[in-house]
Amino acid sequence: MPGSGTRTFLDPDHYAASLRQAQLELVITSRGNFRARVTWAELHHLQLLRCEEDFPSIGYVSLAPRLVFVGFPAPCGPLPVWGGRELQAADIMFHSRGERLHQSTSGPSIWSVIALDPVQLDKYGRALSGKPLSPPPEGQVVRPSRRDAARLKRLHAQACRLAETRPRILAHPEVARAIEQGLIHALVNCLTTAKVEEDGTAIRHHARIMVRFEEVLAEPLGRPLHMAELCELICVTERTLRLCCAEFLGISPTRYVLLRRLKQVRIALRDADPDTANVADLARRFGFTELGRFAEVYRATFGETPSTTLGRAPETLFAGP
Amino acid sequence: MASSTVRTFTDSDGYRAAIRAQRVEGVVTARGNFRAELTRIDFDRLLMQHGDENLPRVLNVATTSDRAAVIFATGQDQPAMHVNGVVLSSGEIIAYTGLDGHYRSAAACQWSSMSLTLDELAAFSKAVIGRELIPPSLPHRIRPPPPALSRLLSLNGAATHLAKTAPDILAKPEVARAMEQALVEAMVWCLASGDPVDVRSVHRHHATMMRRLEEVLQSNSEGPLYMAELCAAARVSYPTLRASCQEHLGMSPKRYLWLRRMHLAQRALRTADSERTTVTEIATNYGFWELGRFSVAYRSLFEESPSTTLRRPSDDPKTGEIAGSPWEFTKSA
């Protein structure tokens, strides 16, 4: 039975947690009120997702390996950098199985995803083009003709609009099938006729460094790492890491690590009981020893003091549907 | 001894059902109120049909393989028709046995077909030209000498005219026998003296693709079908199918599937109970989710709104054959 829905989030972590087929670690890079809207549709074989983010961010995405993902940005607004590549308006990202990559944006952005079973992709790819179709070993930017790309994006947008405004129509099996079949045809057309933007060896090497960077950051050490230690663990020079971060994230590694830690404190503050927990303990747990400086940085980043986050009742984290 | 009927239709489903063949399906491909007249004359051995239609359409026709038939255009200055992707221009006829393919006209058209069993054709041709004619299994384009063709056309026109205006005369055994004899002779002359026009192998390949396409459509005759599913089921890639469809149907396969869905929706609207069903339900059942666009497309194709079709009672004359056609006359031998 096809289904769909839409939801607006005021908390970045709840937003990130709502994406089921992809794990998203989100870091907001400018202060302000967070707001994101997720629209999803589950058709017979396809899953569609549309994320509208009102703020610049850096996301580290880990895709579920059992599905094939194809993503594309909305042609309006500043274009994102996905996996170190600056996308163009008509570009489509054909992800490898279980790909992990950084998506960074410099302003409000919309990104769309189509996910499907690789068996289905191959079946319809063979049927329509006469050739097998499988995800590339490493993520690929494909540049279809303007017409093909527009068709795919239009159908995706129409499906998402239905999910937002008339989910009951989209739940009709024949409507879901009609939309899905149109999307499959458009998708196969884009993937089989497009020009593939060949990545240089440098960018592939840098992509591996960035994955390793995240792996090191994810290891629980209980204390912040110095830049030199970090570079040693990643097996890379500080210069290269800086270069990679500039390409993939648009900010320095130090700033990224700081934002990541601040985000972790924020989650801890949000989830803690204001009657028993205190800001100083929680800040120290994430390596912030100078409390005054911490509060200042915290407020500059999130626009509120740590104690406000701690004291806030949980129900204000969502906006209405 | 002959029987004849002349019937007028305003509904393409009814018209197709009345054409004698193993199977006739298809869609009208342009907007407008459909109108067609079908004349059928059954002589003892020769079976004739004459169609006069006002709109372009694609028919998918299958006939039994035990009859040899010819088909030709009878209208003045009508554009070329296509039988199985083979162009049928004026001055040509198409001979076939067991046709299974698409028969398309790009505008209003008039056509006639005549058929005999294979044995009858063999016997007649032996008598008329001294050798047995074996018609080709694939549709074959023939350009007969102009005098032979014009004789066939004028006899055919006379028989059709008689069926329309004086069926009782046509029913007289001596008239029928003379008419049948003359028609068969003209048909045999055309077949025997005409130059066969080559059918390229790419045509045969495309004809095979189109047969597969129709097989898939027939096995899903009630429901909508989409491009990716069709390609998967028919084992034909989209570029090949598109080339075949351009040649046989004069349109892309996508447009053909869309037209088919529109006609399925129209049929459902006609037969549905307007008290219990809504246009939305029927439109969504056939995969049309943008209801505004569906209504606009429906109106421009069928010249009425979907709700009008739904509300019209099913015994209304517009849904079928015009009641009490003045020319209806049937007499069996």
Contacts between the chains, C-beta under 8 A, distances in Angstrom:
chain1	res1	chain2	res2	distance
A	123	B	232	6.2
A	124	B	228	4.7
A	124	B	231	7.8
A	124	B	232	6.5
A	126	B	232	7.9
A	127	B	228	6.1
A	127	B	231	4.0
A	127	B	232	3.6
A	127	B	235	7.7
A	127	B	237	7.3
A	128	B	227	7.2
A	128	B	228	5.8
A	128	B	231	5.0
A	128	B	237	6.3
A	128	B	238	4.6
A	129	B	237	5.8
A	129	B	238	6.8
A	129	B	239	7.8
A	130	B	237	3.5
A	130	B	239	7.7
A	130	B	240	7.5
A	158	B	290	7.6
A	162	B	289	6.5
A	169	B	284	6.3
A	169	B	289	5.6
A	170	B	289	7.5
A	172	B	284	4.7
A	172	B	285	7.8
A	172	B	289	7.7
A	174	B	224	6.7
A	174	B	284	6.0
A	174	B	285	5.4
A	174	B	286	6.6
A	174	B	287	4.9
A	175	B	284	5.1
A	175	B	287	6.2
A	175	B	289	4.4
A	177	B	224	7.7
A	177	B	226	7.2
A	177	B	287	6.3
A	178	B	224	7.0
A	178	B	226	6.8
A	178	B	287	3.0
A	178	B	288	7.3
A	178	B	289	6.5
A	179	B	289	6.8
A	181	B	226	3.3
A	181	B	227	6.6
A	181	B	228	5.3
A	181	B	229	6.3
A	182	B	226	7.2
A	184	B	228	4.5
A	185	B	226	7.4
A	185	B	227	4.8
A	185	B	228	5.2
A	185	B	238	7.7
A	188	B	228	7.1
